[in-house]
Amino acid sequence: MESTNNHQFIAFSPIVVHQYRRRSIPTIITDDHINGILEKLGSSKQDLTTEQLSTFTSTTETSSRLFTIETSTSTNQTSSVSLFQTKRLPIDPDVVAPDGSLVRNLLTTIGGSMAQFDLPPGMTSNAVEHRTVYEIWYFLAGQGEFWRKQKEIEEIVTVDTNVCITIPVGTQFQFRTIGRKPLIAVAITMPPWPGENEAMPRKGIWNATFIGLPNSSTKLLNSIYLWMIILTLQIAKTL
């Protein structure tokens, strides 16, 4: 067997080839291997032969990927987020979103959070723009129109059951219901929703149903608005 390195031919004996193949078999990296891997990865003075370098390169690429995953997993486990989470959708909304929709919080992990958004019939959201988060919305029920704008790109799409949309960072958006049913969607926010200052009020293209609620920090208005929406939903169900 022969290989080239910098245009030089190197001959390997059958014994060396056998050792190379044997040592190149992928193995599962455990905690006992981590220190050794880090020492090799962090060493700039260690001299390696051509054979050792080939073996080291072929094995440590897989090892480093596994180590990164293990490190990430370890970080998840040591954080405040439980390893396994289970939650039923709340009956009542938890909060009013900056856009004016009703929010039922679901679960949160290191990478993102999930919630259900509910806009009652005949209502139009406040137009907002997110500072740092990226969202994916999947609509469960109802029908409506969704406006998105980022720089020169702008569009309005009709959304209803089984439609999925994205809201990239820095996108201005606004939505409204069509018909007599609430517009309901579940959304993933990445990274998790950071707080009330995340959403920035924008002008929008429609007249919002409720104005003066740029975020949910105004607790009194938030509570009044929440009860008004719940009452509207109850009336809509009886029609």
N, C-alpha and C positions, 0 to 999 in steps of 0.2 A: 504493500500500500504506500502511496506517495501523496504528499500534499504540498501546496505552495504557500509561502508567506513572504511577501515583499520580493516576489520573483525568484525565490530560492527554493530548490527542491530538497525535501527532507524525507529520508527513507525511514520507515517504521518496521521493526521486526514483528513477526507474528505474535510474540509475547506482549509487546507494547500495544499492538492493536487489540488483543484480547483484554488487556487491562483497561484500555481506553473505553471499549464498549461496555465492559462490566461497570465501570465507574460512571458512565454516562446515563445509566438507567435512571429515570425519574424516581425520586423518593419523596415521601411526605416530610415536610420540614416541621419539626417539633420545637418546643421551647429549649431543649438541650442543644439544638443546632444554632439558635439565634446568635449567641455570643460569638461563636466561631465565624458565622457569616458576616457579622458586623465588623469583626477584626479584619477579615480579608477585604471587605468592601472599603474599609477606611484606611487600609495600609497603602502608602505610596512608595515604600522603600523595599517591599518584599520582591525578590527576584523569582520569576517563574520561568520554567523551561517551556519550550514550545508545546510539549505534550501537556504539561500542567495548565498552561494558559488556555489551550483548546478545551480541556476538560472543565476547567473553572468557568469559562465563558458559557459553555453549553448547559451547565448545571445551575449556575447562580442566577441566570435570567429567570428561570422558573422559580427558584428559591426566593428571589427578591419580590416577585409578584405575590407569592404565597405569604411572605412576611408582611407585605403591605396590607393584604386582606386581613391577616390575623391581627395586625395592629389596629386596623379599623374596627374589627369586631370587638377587640378588647376595649377600645374607646367607647363603643356603644354600650358595652356592659357596665362600664364604670361610670357612665353618665347617670343623670337623674331619670332617664327614660328606661322603663322596664323592658326586659328582654322580649316578653310576650305581652301584648295588650289586647284587650277585648272591650268593646263598648257598644251599647245599643243607642240608636239615634234618639236624642232627647225629644220629648213630646213638645215642650215649650222652647222657644228660641232663647239662646244664651245672651245675645247681644245684637245690636243693630250695627251693620257694617257702615263704613264711611260713605259707601254709595247709596245707603238707605235700605238695603235688603236685610232680611232677617237671617241671622246666622245661628246654626246649630253646630257646635264644635264636635268633631269626632276625635281622631287620634293624632298624636304628634310624635315624630321620630327625629333623629339627628338631621336627616336630609330634607324633611318637609313636614307639612301638616295638611290635614284634610278636614273639610267642613261642608255642610249643606247650606246653600243659599236659596232663599225663598222671596220672590217679589210678588205681592198680591195683585189680583186682577185690576186693570185700569191704572196701574201706577208706572211711573218712570223714575229710574234711579238718578242719583246725582252723578255727574261726570267726574271721574277721578283719574289719577295717574299714579302708578306704584314707583317708589324710589329704587327698591333693590330686589323685589321678589318677582319670580316668574310663575305664572299660573296656567293650569290646564283645567278647563271646565267641561263637564259632561252633563247634558240636560236629561232629566228624568221625566218631566211632565210639563204640560203647558205649551204655550207658543209665544214667541216674542221676536223682537228685532234687537240686534246687537251691533253697536257702532264701535269701531276701533280705528285709531289714527296714530301713526308714528312717523314724524317728519312729513315727507311728501306722500306717503302711502296712507290711504284712507278707504274704508269700505263699510258697508252695512250688510249684514247677513241675517236671514231668517233662521231662528233657532227653535227647535222643538225636540220631542223625545228622540233620543239616540244620536243627537248631534253633539260633536266634540269640537271645542275651539281652544286656541292658545292665546294667552295675553303676555307677550314678552315684556321684559323690564323697559320702562319708559314709554309704555303705550297708554294713550288716553282712551278711555272707553266709557260707554254709557249703554244702558239697555232698558227696554220697556216691554210690558206684556201686551199681548193681542188676545182678545176674547175674554171669556168669563172664568178662566182658570188661572191659578197662580203659576208663575214660571219658576220651576224648581231645578236646581243643578247641584251636583257635588263637584268640588274643586280641590285640586292639590296645589298647595303653595310651597314653592321651593326658593330659598330655605324657609323654615317655619315663619309664620307671621310675626314680625318683630315688635309691633306695637302700634299705637294710635297715630303716630307721626309718619307711618309708612305711606299712607295715601294722601296725595296732594289734590285739592279741588281744581277742577278745570271747567271751562265754559260749556262744552258739550254742544250738541246740535238740537236737542229737544228741551222743552221746559220741564224741569224736574218737579216731581210731585211735592217733595219736601225740600225746602231750601234752608240753609243755615245750620246744617248738620255735617260739617266737613269731617268730623270724626266722632267717636262715641265717648269722648271725655266729658261732655256736658251731660251729667247723669240725669238731671231732671228732665230735660228735653228728650233724652234717650228713653227714659222710662215712659213718658207720655206717648211718645211715638210708638213704642213697642206695644203698649196696650191698645192704641188706636188700630194698629195693624192686626193684632189678634182679633179684635172686635170685627174688623172688616172681613177677615177670613171666616169667622163664624157666620156672619151674615151671608157671605158668598156660598157657603156650604148648604144653607137652607133654601137657596134660590133654585 
